[in-house]
């Protein structure tokens, strides 16, 4: 229950008026529905709006100092390209609370730009113009752990800089730096993007949410190589840290959010530890105890890289070659005309119907009514040798979709490796990670079953094996 005696204030955070002023008639204007976004359990939908209520979940030290809840809306396709977005939020809170707006744009290769961050209603400047954008709210609690309320989210997009993704100078290869890596641990805790950390999990943390992927997402990935063992691994950025939360050190000074006087590729913590930069302190005034610029989850740390202690690794920031990480890996499409029959096939019974809504991968997708029967749509993929692979799924979201669509992972020996229930009302039109599994040589399968709560449909579109 919320105390009515709490001192509150109402604010309209304006980037530009949506009514009149200098806004041009052709500008794109839209509202984000608070019911359609996805965030952690600390973001509570109420009759008043979206409220941030931090509670005592296990967090990393950086997260404890600035309690932030992220709420991500579905990607949106506009009728015309924009490179500037002005947020207009109706919020309620007390001194010390805040709401920031992150926006990103999809590039020509299908990858996303980094998140551009707006504070206190400032206009968001995107790196290039595009028609597909996505908005994320960052709700900040005060020092007593009390969060704000968001009542309404409106945005206006305009074309002001005129740069397209093709006109932006990009790197031929992504950036690589030698970075000190530390083990994240915190099994059972919650990452910045809402992921619950498991034993031997695979992800990394970087000290800026500009490259923070969605929950289970692969939009921002790094490739790490440990010279001592000769092992390398590729994984996604799911958390923020170590030491700082606004240190996108892989960006040049002109783009870097803080510590602009440091050379590109040098984390603030490394400069503080080695050179006494900032008095040897991090952004919170803590004495820096190691030069870490990346935290690594246990599975990537112990197993994939063979680290036995914190050490220096070579990190490649895969999205920095221009517009995020494009689709990679073996794709099994619901249209077999798009599949290499020696590696990928799709099968389904006559109960599955071809869908026509937009947002599909390839040419189409299939859907079927949920019922107390398996009758799965089957994505099969061939592996010449046993190995560990990550599975992503693509679907077309809609209000009639199942919130518990069951994807069943089966190896070539017929062993059930696990079932992942996903909410297909959200996160459509993108790759969503189901998990990482150890497969056997031969034809392995990902089956989308119809056996879940009746009255909805499940959508089989495509999977990716990487």
C-alpha positions as CSV (number, residue, x, y, z in Angstrom):
1,X,0.0,0.0,0.0
2,X,1.3,3.4,-0.9
3,X,1.2,6.2,1.7
4,X,-1.0,9.2,0.6
5,X,1.1,11.4,2.9
6,X,4.2,10.9,0.8
7,X,5.3,14.2,-0.6
8,X,5.0,13.9,-4.4
9,X,5.4,16.2,-7.4
10,X,4.1,16.0,-10.9
11,X,6.2,16.8,-13.9
12,X,5.9,16.8,-17.6
13,X,9.4,16.0,-19.1
14,X,9.4,17.9,-22.4
15,X,11.8,17.4,-25.3
16,X,9.5,19.5,-27.4
17,X,5.8,20.3,-27.4
18,X,3.7,17.8,-29.3
19,X,1.1,20.5,-30.0
20,X,2.3,23.4,-32.1
21,X,5.7,25.1,-31.6
22,X,8.3,24.3,-34.2
23,X,7.2,20.7,-34.8
24,X,6.8,19.9,-38.5
25,X,3.6,18.3,-39.7
26,X,5.5,15.3,-41.1
27,X,7.1,14.4,-37.8
28,X,6.2,11.0,-36.4
29,X,4.2,11.0,-33.2
30,X,3.2,8.0,-31.2
31,X,2.4,6.8,-27.7
32,X,3.8,3.8,-25.9
33,X,1.2,1.7,-24.1
34,X,2.4,0.9,-20.6
35,X,0.7,-2.5,-20.7
36,X,2.8,-3.7,-23.7
37,X,6.3,-3.3,-22.3
38,X,8.5,-5.9,-20.4
39,X,10.5,-5.3,-17.3
40,X,11.4,-7.0,-14.0
41,X,9.0,-7.8,-11.2
42,X,9.9,-4.5,-9.5
43,X,8.1,-2.6,-12.2
44,X,4.4,-2.8,-11.2
45,X,1.5,-1.9,-13.4
46,X,-1.2,-0.1,-11.4
47,X,-4.4,1.8,-12.3
48,X,-2.3,5.0,-12.0
49,X,0.4,3.8,-14.3
50,X,3.8,2.0,-14.1
51,X,5.4,2.2,-10.7
52,X,9.0,1.2,-9.7
53,X,9.1,-0.6,-6.4
54,X,12.6,-1.9,-5.7
55,X,12.8,-4.8,-3.3
56,X,15.5,-6.9,-1.7
57,X,16.7,-8.9,-4.6
58,X,20.4,-9.9,-4.9
59,X,22.2,-7.1,-6.8
60,X,25.7,-6.3,-7.8
61,X,27.4,-3.4,-5.8
62,X,26.9,-0.9,-8.6
63,X,23.2,-1.7,-8.8
64,X,22.7,-1.1,-5.1
65,X,24.0,2.5,-5.4
66,X,21.7,3.6,-8.2
67,X,18.5,1.4,-8.1
68,X,17.3,1.4,-11.7
69,X,14.4,-0.5,-13.2
70,X,14.3,-0.9,-17.0
71,X,11.1,-1.3,-18.9
72,X,11.3,-2.0,-22.7
73,X,8.6,-1.5,-25.2
74,X,8.2,-3.6,-28.4
75,X,10.1,-2.3,-31.4
76,X,8.1,0.0,-33.6
77,X,8.2,0.7,-37.4
78,X,7.5,4.3,-38.3
79,X,6.1,5.6,-41.7
80,X,9.2,7.8,-42.2
81,X,12.8,7.7,-41.0
82,X,13.8,9.7,-37.9
83,X,17.1,10.5,-36.2
84,X,15.9,12.6,-33.3
85,X,13.3,11.5,-30.7
86,X,11.8,13.8,-28.1
87,X,10.1,12.2,-25.1
88,X,7.1,13.7,-23.4
89,X,6.4,11.8,-20.1
90,X,3.8,12.3,-17.4
91,X,5.5,11.2,-14.2
92,X,5.0,11.4,-10.5
93,X,7.7,11.2,-7.9
94,X,9.7,12.8,-5.1
95,X,13.1,14.5,-5.1
96,X,15.9,12.1,-5.9
97,X,13.7,10.0,-8.2
98,X,14.0,10.2,-12.0
99,X,13.0,8.7,-15.3
100,X,15.3,8.5,-18.3
101,X,14.5,7.4,-21.8
102,X,16.7,5.1,-24.0
103,X,16.1,4.9,-27.8
104,X,17.8,2.8,-30.4
105,X,17.4,2.4,-34.2
106,X,17.9,-0.7,-36.4
107,X,20.6,-0.6,-39.0
108,X,20.5,-1.8,-42.6
109,X,22.2,-5.1,-41.6
110,X,19.4,-5.9,-39.1
111,X,21.5,-5.0,-36.0
112,X,20.6,-2.3,-33.5
113,X,22.6,0.8,-32.7
114,X,23.6,1.3,-29.1
115,X,21.0,2.8,-26.8
116,X,21.0,6.6,-26.9
117,X,20.0,8.0,-23.5
118,X,17.9,11.0,-22.7
119,X,17.9,12.7,-19.3
120,X,15.4,15.2,-17.9
121,X,13.4,15.3,-21.2
122,X,16.3,16.0,-23.5
123,X,16.0,15.1,-27.2
124,X,17.5,11.7,-28.1
125,X,20.0,12.0,-30.9
126,X,20.3,8.7,-32.8
127,X,23.5,7.8,-34.7
128,X,21.6,7.6,-38.0
129,X,18.1,7.8,-39.4
130,X,15.8,4.8,-39.6
131,X,12.2,3.7,-39.6
132,X,12.5,1.0,-36.9
133,X,13.1,2.2,-33.4
134,X,12.7,0.9,-29.9
135,X,12.1,2.8,-26.6
136,X,13.2,1.8,-23.1
137,X,12.4,3.5,-19.8
138,X,14.9,3.7,-16.9
139,X,13.2,4.4,-13.6
140,X,15.6,5.6,-10.9
141,X,14.8,5.3,-7.2
142,X,15.8,7.8,-4.5
143,X,18.4,7.0,-1.7
144,X,15.6,5.5,0.4
145,X,14.7,3.0,-2.4
146,X,11.5,4.6,-3.4
147,X,10.7,4.7,-7.1
148,X,8.7,7.0,-9.4
149,X,5.4,6.5,-11.2
150,X,5.0,6.8,-15.0
151,X,1.5,7.7,-16.1
152,X,2.0,8.4,-19.8
153,X,4.6,8.1,-22.5
154,X,4.5,10.1,-25.8
155,X,7.2,10.6,-28.3
156,X,7.9,12.7,-31.4
157,X,10.4,11.7,-34.0
158,X,11.9,14.0,-36.6
159,X,14.6,14.0,-39.3
160,X,17.2,16.6,-38.4
161,X,20.7,15.3,-39.0
162,X,19.9,13.6,-42.3
163,X,22.4,10.7,-41.8
164,X,21.4,7.2,-42.9
165,X,23.1,4.0,-41.8
166,X,24.8,3.9,-45.2
167,X,26.2,7.4,-44.7
168,X,27.7,6.7,-41.3
169,X,31.4,5.8,-41.3
170,X,31.7,2.3,-39.9
171,X,34.6,0.0,-39.0
172,X,35.5,-2.8,-41.3
173,X,36.1,-5.0,-38.2
174,X,34.8,-4.6,-34.7
175,X,36.9,-3.1,-31.9
176,X,39.1,-5.3,-29.8
177,X,40.8,-4.3,-26.5
178,X,42.8,-6.1,-23.8
179,X,40.6,-5.9,-20.7
180,X,40.9,-7.2,-17.2
181,X,38.0,-9.7,-16.6
182,X,36.5,-10.6,-13.2
183,X,34.1,-13.3,-12.3
184,X,30.5,-12.1,-11.8
185,X,29.1,-15.0,-9.7
186,X,25.9,-13.9,-7.9
187,X,24.0,-17.1,-8.7
188,X,20.3,-16.4,-7.9
189,X,20.7,-12.7,-8.3
190,X,19.1,-10.5,-11.0
191,X,20.9,-8.8,-13.8
192,X,20.2,-5.3,-15.0
193,X,18.0,-6.6,-17.9
194,X,16.0,-8.9,-15.5
195,X,17.7,-12.2,-16.1
196,X,17.9,-14.5,-13.0
197,X,21.5,-15.8,-12.8
198,X,21.9,-19.6,-12.9
199,X,24.8,-21.8,-12.1
200,X,27.4,-21.8,-14.9
201,X,25.4,-19.1,-16.7
202,X,26.8,-17.5,-19.8
203,X,26.8,-13.7,-20.2
204,X,28.9,-10.7,-19.4
205,X,28.5,-7.3,-17.8
206,X,29.8,-4.0,-19.2
207,X,29.8,-0.7,-17.3
208,X,27.2,1.1,-19.4
209,X,23.6,0.3,-20.3
210,X,24.2,1.7,-23.8
211,X,25.1,-1.9,-24.9
212,X,22.8,-3.8,-22.6
213,X,20.8,-6.4,-24.5
214,X,17.2,-7.2,-23.8
215,X,16.3,-10.0,-21.4
216,X,17.6,-13.2,-23.1
217,X,18.6,-11.1,-26.1
218,X,21.7,-11.2,-28.4
219,X,21.7,-7.7,-29.8
220,X,25.0,-6.8,-28.1
221,X,27.6,-9.5,-27.9
222,X,31.3,-9.8,-27.2
223,X,33.9,-12.3,-28.2
224,X,36.4,-13.1,-25.5
225,X,39.7,-14.9,-26.0
226,X,42.0,-16.0,-23.1
227,X,45.6,-16.2,-24.3
228,X,46.7,-18.6,-21.5
229,X,44.3,-21.4,-22.5
230,X,43.8,-20.4,-26.1
231,X,40.0,-20.6,-25.6
232,X,37.5,-18.2,-27.0
233,X,33.7,-17.7,-26.5
234,X,31.0,-15.4,-27.7
235,X,28.2,-14.3,-25.4
236,X,25.7,-11.5,-24.8
237,X,25.8,-8.4,-22.5
238,X,23.1,-8.9,-19.9
239,X,24.3,-6.8,-16.9
240,X,25.9,-3.4,-16.1
241,X,29.2,-3.1,-14.3
242,X,31.9,-3.6,-13.0
243,X,32.7,-0.5,-10.8
244,X,30.8,2.0,-13.0
245,X,27.5,2.3,-14.9
246,X,28.2,5.1,-17.3
247,X,31.6,4.1,-18.7
248,X,31.2,3.1,-22.4
249,X,34.9,3.0,-22.8
250,X,34.8,1.2,-26.2
251,X,33.4,4.5,-27.7
252,X,35.6,7.4,-28.8
253,X,35.7,10.5,-26.5
254,X,33.2,12.4,-28.5
255,X,30.6,9.7,-27.8
256,X,31.7,8.5,-24.4
257,X,29.1,9.2,-21.7
258,X,31.6,10.0,-18.9
259,X,35.4,10.1,-18.5
260,X,35.9,11.7,-21.9
261,X,39.5,12.6,-21.3
262,X,40.5,8.9,-21.1
263,X,41.8,7.1,-24.3
264,X,39.3,4.9,-26.1
265,X,39.4,1.4,-24.9
266,X,40.6,2.2,-21.4
267,X,38.0,1.6,-18.6
268,X,37.8,4.2,-15.9
269,X,38.5,1.5,-13.3
270,X,41.7,0.5,-15.1
271,X,42.9,4.2,-15.2
272,X,42.0,4.7,-11.5
273,X,43.8,1.5,-10.5
274,X,46.9,1.8,-12.6
275,X,47.3,5.6,-12.9
276,X,45.5,7.1,-9.9
277,X,42.9,8.6,-12.3
278,X,40.0,10.3,-10.4
279,X,42.0,9.9,-7.2
280,X,42.0,6.1,-7.6
281,X,38.2,6.1,-7.2
282,X,35.3,4.9,-9.3
283,X,32.2,6.9,-10.2
284,X,30.7,6.3,-6.7
285,X,33.8,7.3,-4.8
286,X,34.9,3.8,-4.0
287,X,38.6,2.9,-3.9
288,X,39.1,0.8,-7.1
289,X,40.6,-2.6,-6.1
290,X,41.2,-4.0,-9.5
291,X,41.3,-2.7,-13.1
292,X,38.2,-4.6,-14.3
293,X,36.4,-3.5,-17.4
294,X,34.2,-6.6,-17.9
295,X,32.5,-9.1,-15.6
296,X,32.0,-12.7,-16.8
297,X,29.3,-15.2,-15.7
298,X,30.5,-18.5,-14.3
299,X,29.9,-20.7,-17.4
300,X,31.8,-18.4,-19.7
301,X,34.5,-17.8,-17.0
302,X,35.3,-21.3,-15.8
303,X,34.2,-23.5,-18.7
304,X,34.3,-21.6,-21.9
305,X,37.5,-19.6,-21.3
306,X,39.2,-21.8,-18.7
307,X,39.9,-18.9,-16.3
308,X,40.9,-20.0,-12.8
309,X,41.2,-16.5,-11.5
310,X,40.6,-12.9,-12.6
311,X,42.9,-12.1,-15.6
312,X,43.4,-10.2,-18.8
313,X,41.4,-11.3,-21.8
314,X,41.0,-9.9,-25.4
315,X,37.5,-8.6,-25.8
316,X,35.9,-7.9,-29.2
317,X,32.8,-5.7,-29.1
318,X,31.0,-7.3,-32.0
319,X,28.4,-4.5,-32.6
320,X,31.0,-1.8,-33.1
321,X,31.5,-2.6,-36.8
322,X,28.3,-0.7,-37.5
323,X,24.8,-1.1,-36.2
324,X,24.8,-3.9,-33.8
325,X,25.1,-7.7,-34.2
326,X,23.4,-9.0,-37.4
327,X,21.8,-12.4,-37.5
328,X,24.3,-15.2,-37.1
329,X,24.3,-19.0,-36.9
330,X,22.2,-21.6,-38.7
331,X,18.6,-20.5,-39.2
332,X,15.8,-23.1,-39.5
333,X,12.9,-21.3,-41.2
334,X,9.2,-22.4,-41.3
335,X,9.5,-22.2,-45.1
336,X,11.7,-25.1,-46.2
337,X,12.5,-23.2,-49.5
338,X,14.8,-21.0,-47.3
339,X,16.5,-24.0,-45.7
340,X,19.5,-26.1,-46.7
341,X,17.9,-29.5,-46.6
342,X,21.2,-31.2,-45.5
343,X,21.3,-29.0,-42.4
344,X,17.8,-27.7,-41.6
345,X,14.2,-28.8,-42.1
346,X,10.8,-27.8,-40.8
347,X,7.7,-30.1,-40.5
348,X,4.2,-29.6,-39.2
349,X,0.8,-31.4,-39.4
350,X,-2.2,-30.1,-41.3
351,X,-3.5,-28.5,-38.1
352,X,-0.9,-25.7,-38.5
353,X,-2.0,-22.8,-40.7
354,X,0.1,-20.3,-42.6
355,X,-0.1,-16.8,-40.9
356,X,-0.3,-13.5,-42.7
357,X,0.5,-10.9,-40.1
358,X,3.7,-8.8,-40.5
359,X,6.9,-9.3,-38.4
360,X,7.8,-12.8,-39.6
361,X,11.2,-14.1,-40.4
362,X,11.7,-15.1,-44.0
363,X,8.5,-15.5,-46.0
364,X,5.8,-16.6,-43.5
365,X,5.0,-18.4,-40.3
366,X,2.6,-21.1,-39.0
367,X,0.2,-21.0,-36.1
368,X,-2.1,-23.5,-34.4
369,X,-4.7,-23.5,-31.7
370,X,-3.6,-24.6,-28.2
371,X,-5.1,-27.9,-27.0
372,X,-4.3,-30.9,-24.8
373,X,-2.3,-32.5,-27.6
374,X,1.4,-32.2,-28.5
375,X,1.1,-32.1,-32.3
376,X,4.3,-30.0,-32.5
377,X,5.8,-27.9,-35.3
378,X,9.4,-29.3,-35.5
379,X,12.5,-27.4,-36.3
380,X,15.3,-30.0,-37.0
381,X,19.0,-29.2,-37.5
382,X,22.0,-31.4,-38.2
383,X,25.3,-31.3,-36.3
384,X,28.2,-33.3,-37.6
385,X,29.7,-33.5,-34.1
386,X,28.4,-33.1,-30.6
387,X,28.7,-29.6,-29.2
388,X,27.1,-26.8,-27.1
389,X,24.8,-24.4,-29.0
390,X,22.5,-21.5,-28.0
391,X,19.0,-21.6,-29.4
392,X,17.0,-18.5,-30.4
393,X,13.4,-18.3,-31.5
394,X,11.5,-15.8,-33.7
395,X,7.8,-15.3,-33.6
396,X,5.1,-12.9,-34.6
397,X,3.6,-11.4,-31.4
398,X,-0.1,-10.7,-31.0
399,X,-2.8,-10.4,-28.3
400,X,-4.2,-13.9,-29.0
401,X,-0.9,-15.6,-28.6
402,X,-0.1,-18.0,-25.8
403,X,1.8,-16.6,-22.8
404,X,3.2,-20.1,-22.2
405,X,4.1,-21.4,-25.6
406,X,6.2,-24.5,-24.9
407,X,9.5,-25.0,-26.9
408,X,10.8,-28.5,-26.3
409,X,14.6,-29.0,-26.9
410,X,15.5,-32.6,-27.9
411,X,18.9,-34.1,-28.9
412,X,19.5,-36.5,-31.7
413,X,19.2,-39.5,-29.2
414,X,15.6,-38.4,-28.4
415,X,16.6,-37.1,-25.0
416,X,14.5,-34.1,-23.7
417,X,17.0,-31.4,-22.8
418,X,14.3,-29.1,-21.4
419,X,11.2,-27.1,-22.1
420,X,11.1,-23.3,-22.3
421,X,7.7,-21.6,-22.0
422,X,7.6,-18.2,-23.7
423,X,5.2,-15.3,-23.8
424,X,4.4,-14.9,-27.5
425,X,2.3,-11.8,-26.9
426,X,5.6,-9.9,-26.5
427,X,9.0,-9.5,-28.2
428,X,7.8,-10.4,-31.7
429,X,9.9,-9.7,-34.8
430,X,13.3,-10.4,-33.1
431,X,15.5,-13.2,-31.9
432,X,14.7,-14.4,-28.4
433,X,17.1,-16.7,-26.6
434,X,15.7,-20.0,-25.3
435,X,18.9,-21.2,-23.7
436,X,22.2,-23.0,-24.3
437,X,22.3,-26.8,-24.5
438,X,24.7,-29.7,-25.2
439,X,23.6,-31.5,-28.3
440,X,24.7,-34.8,-29.8
441,X,25.8,-35.5,-33.3
442,X,23.0,-36.0,-35.8
443,X,19.6,-34.4,-36.2
444,X,18.6,-32.5,-33.1
445,X,15.2,-30.8,-32.7
446,X,13.3,-27.8,-31.3
447,X,9.6,-28.6,-31.1
448,X,6.9,-26.1,-30.5
449,X,4.1,-28.0,-28.8
450,X,0.4,-27.0,-28.8
451,X,-0.1,-28.5,-25.4
452,X,-0.7,-25.5,-23.1
453,X,-3.6,-23.5,-21.8
454,X,-6.5,-23.6,-24.3
455,X,-8.0,-20.6,-26.0
456,X,-4.9,-19.1,-27.6
457,X,-2.5,-19.9,-30.5
458,X,1.2,-20.7,-30.7
459,X,3.4,-19.4,-33.5
460,X,6.1,-21.3,-35.2
461,X,8.3,-19.0,-37.4
462,X,12.0,-19.7,-37.1
463,X,14.8,-20.8,-34.8
464,X,18.5,-19.9,-34.8
465,X,21.3,-22.3,-33.8
466,X,24.6,-20.6,-32.8
